[in-house]
Amino acid sequence: MVRAIADRIVTGYLRPGERLDEGSLAARFDVSRTPVREALGHLSAMGLVERRPNRGAIVAVITQEHLASMFESMAELEAICARFSAARMTGGERRSLEIEHLASARLVQIGAEEDYEYFNTEFHTRLYRGAHNTHVYDLTVMTRSRLAPFRRAQFMLPGRLAKSWQEHDVIVTAIMRGDGMAAGKAARDHVSIVSEASAVFAAVDPVHPEFSQSARR
């Protein structure tokens, strides 16, 4: 449910400033209000929902500037992880990364978007773990969780699966060579490109909530 509501927010079906009625959401998902309330709590922690005392919840107004700042931070954190991974991954970790990456090419060929999305999460998690730095891992996972719905939105862009795989390939090649600088640059560039998908979520003035039709398509 968290994912379903988050995706509707990111793609504009639920507009910034729009009230989120627990009863309506419970009916839509055929559940009681308790899981809806829990889902809204998770979405609030992710910054997608604003909960107001005695007034319920609304879709948060997220500015493009704020999104850009989060993606900028994410790009730097991923660059650190890739750079550290190039130097610190064990031989087994490198082989697993390469094997899984090569296998994912099949998902691109058949257009298995959901399966590739799952692989994509695993791919990046391997980089975070491969950095062998607990503090960096925690920071990166926390930031990624805030951006998860927006990162998923990238796969709505035409040809994005193939481009994502190609960008991963540059990262993997650098890590296999032990080239930290190249791995860091490739990871930073990758996240910077992913951030373009955030355009599907257009911030609006909550007083005049006119939402771009292009974001609804």
VEXKOLPA-151726 format. One record per residue (C-alpha): x, y, z. Coordinates in steps of 0.25 Angstrom, whole numbers, plus 5000, padded with zeros to 4 digits. Example, Ala and Ser with C-alpha at 12.3 -4.5 7.8 and 13.67 -1.06 7.14 Angstrom:
BEGIN
504949825031 505549965029 
END
This chain:
BEGIN
500050005000 501150105003 501750074989 500450094982 500050224989 501550274987 501450244972 500150314971 500750434978 502050434969 501250424956 500250534960 498950454961 498950504975 499350654975 500150734985 499250794995 498150694993 497550635005 497750485008 496450425014 496750305022 495350245019 495450265004 496750205004 496350085012 495150065003 496050074991 497049964996 495949885003 496649895017 496349955030 496750095034 497950035043 498849995031 498450125024 498850205036 500250125037 500450145022 500250295023 501250295035 502250235026 501950335015 502150445025 503450395029 503850395014 503450535012 502250505003 501150535012 500950645022 500150605035 499450715042 498950715056 497350695056 497350725041 497750585035 498850565024 499150635011 500050615000 501350695003 501750804994 503150764990 503950874982 504850844970 505950914978 505750814990 505750694981 506950744974 507750754987 507350614991 507850554978 509050644979 509350574992 509050444987 509950454975 511150484985 510850374994 510750274983 512050324977 512650304991 512150154991 512550124977 513950184980 514150104993 513549984986 514649984975 515649984986 515049894997 514149794991 514549654992 514849564980 513449494983 512749624984 513249664971 512949534964 511549544969 511349684965 511849654951 511049524950 509749594954 509949714945 510149624933 508949544936 508149664937 508349694922 507249584919 506249674927 506549794919 506349704906 504949654910 504549784916 504349724930 504149864937 503749814951 504849704951 505849804946 505449904957 505649794968 507049764962 507349914962 507149924976 507949804979 509049854970 509149984978 509149914991 510349834987 511049964985 510650014998 511149885005 512349874997 512850005002 513049935016 512750065023 511550055033 511350205035 511350225020 510450105017 509350165028 509450305022 509250245007 508150155011 507350265018 507550365007 507150254997 505850225004 505450365003 505650364988 505150224985 503850264979 504550374970 505550274966 504550174962 503950284953 505150274944 504650144938 503450214932 504350284923 504550224909 505750144907 506150164922 506450014925 507450004914 508150134918 508150094933 508849964929 509850034921 510150134933 510250014942 511249944932 512150064933 512150054949 512349904949 513549914939 514250024947 514049944960 514549814954 515849894949 515949944963 515850094958 515250164969 515250304962 514550244950 513550174958 513150294967 512950384954 512150274948 511250254960 511050404961 510750424947 509750314948 508950374959 509050514953 508350444941 507350374949 506950514956 506350554943 505150464945 504750554957 504150644947 502950554947 502550614960 502350764958 502250844970 501150944971 500651054979 499650994989 498751114988 498651094973 498850944971 498850934956 499650814952 500350784939 499550694930 500850634925 501150584939 499850504939 500150434926 
END
